[in-house]
């Protein structure tokens, strides 16, 4: 620990351009400056960064210090001001619920929307090409969400027949979609 006369001597030497003298002052007060920065910023990485900036500013402005015996207070005031400035200027941290980020990710790109609408148009066109029974079977199951049992009641057919109709209708729709469409 340096006494007051050693501090004054080092400050005067540093004001005359001695980097060694300023280095000795920086080593002596680095932990005190870091503590001030850490208390204000509550972030170790930022405190280290601001501590370095404090000593750079002190080295550039040291010639303006009129009373070398006030060096320690002057240095601490620089640390406090720079820490406050950093805390005020940094962007605010905000919490986002994970659901909101998922919704953004699921939205997709505009191209995804265009492609999805194009596929839907193709499916509609393919459905129009199917026979009435195939089209009604696919619409009831996929678009109306009817169960096999509900479809069995609706079409007055056993569940096994409904399964076969669904299989056949899907196959016919696939064939219709694979054929080149003349528009």
N, C-alpha and C positions, 0 to 999 in steps of 0.2 A: 504494500500500500504506500502510495506516494504521499509525502507531506505537502503542505501548502507551498513552501518555497520551491520544492522540486517541480510541482505543477506549474507555477509561474515561470520558472526557468525553461521548462519544456515548451510552454505556450509561446514565450518570446522567441525561442529558437525556431519553432515551427512557423511563426510569423515571418521570420527572416528567410524561410525556404527550406529548413531542415526536415527532410522526409523521415529521418530516423526519429527525431523528436516527436513528430506527429504520430508515427507508428507506435511509439511508447505510450502516448496518450490514448490512442485507439485501443491498444491491448489492455490498458488499465481500466477503461470505462466501457469496453465492449459488452460485458455481461450486464451492467446497469442499464445501458441503452436497450439491449435485447429484452430485458425484463419489462421495461416501460412499453416497448412495442407489443410484446406478447400480451400484456395486460389489456391493452387497448384493442388489439386485433383478434385475440383468441384463436390464432392460427400460427403454428410454428413456422411454416414455410414463408408466410407473408412477413412474420416478425424478423426472420433472418434477412429477407430482401430489404425491408425498410431500414433495418440496422445498418446495412451496407450503404444505403442511400443517405442516411443521416451522417455517416462519416465522410462521404463524398461531399455533401453540402457543407459540413463543418470545415473541411479542408479548403474548399473554395472561398468560404466566407470568413475564415479565421482572421484575415487582415482587417476586417471591420470590427473585431472585438477590441474595444478600447481599454477594458479593465481585465487583464489576464487572470486576476484572482477570482473572477466570476465565470471562468471557463466551464466548470462542472454544471452550474445552473443553466448557463447558456446552451450547453450541449443537450441537457435534459429537455429544455424547452423546444429545441429543434426536434427531438425524438417525439415529444408529445404532439406537436403540430403536424409532423409528417404522418404519424400514426392515425391521427384524426382524419387528415385529408384522405388517406388510403381507405379508411373505413367508410367514409362518406361517399367516395367515388366508386367503390366496387359495386358490381351489380347485386341487387337483392336476391337472396336465395328464396326460391319458392317451392312449395310442395305441390306436386301433381299426383292425384290419385292414379294408381296403376290402370284403372279402367279407362281413364281419359286417354292415356297413351296408347292403349290397345285399340281404342276406337279410331284414333288417327291412323295407326298402322293398318287397320282393317279397311279403311276407306280406299286405299290404293291410289294409283295415279289416274289422271284423266283418260289415258289410253286404255286402262283396265275397264273403265266404264263404257267406252266406245266398243271395245271388243265384246263385252258382256251383252250389250244391246244388239250387236250384230249377230251373236250366237242365238239370242232369243228370237230375233227375226227369222233366222234360218229354221229354228225348231217350229215356229208358227207356220211357216211355209211348208215344212215337211209334214206337219199334222194335217194341213189342208189336203195333202195328196193322199192321205190314208182313207180307207173305207170307214164308214160311219161307226161301226162297232169297234174297230181298232182305236179310232180317235176317242170315242166315249170312254173306252176302257182306260186308256192312258190318262185322259183328263181327270177321271174319277179318282184314280190312284195317286197320281203325282201332283195335280193342281188342286183337287178338292180334298185330298188327304184321307180318302175313305179307306177303311180296312178291307181285307179280303172278305171278311164276313159281311160287312155292309154292302160290298159290291155283289156278293152272292145273292143277297136279298133283293138288291136293286135290279139285277139282270135276270133274276129267277133261274140261277144256274148254280151248280155245286162249286165249292171253293176250288177243287182241283181243276175245273174247267176255267175258272177265273185266272188261276195261275198260268195255265196254258195260253189263254188269250193275252195276258200281259207279256209273256215271253214272245209270242208271235208278233204282237203289236210293236214291241221294242225292236225286234229284228227288222220289221218292215220300215219303221221310222229310221233306223240306222241306214238301211238301203236308200231310202228317200233322201237322206242328208248327204250320202256319199255321191249321189248322182249330181253332175254339174247342173246348176240352176240356170235356166234361160230367163233373163229378166227383160 
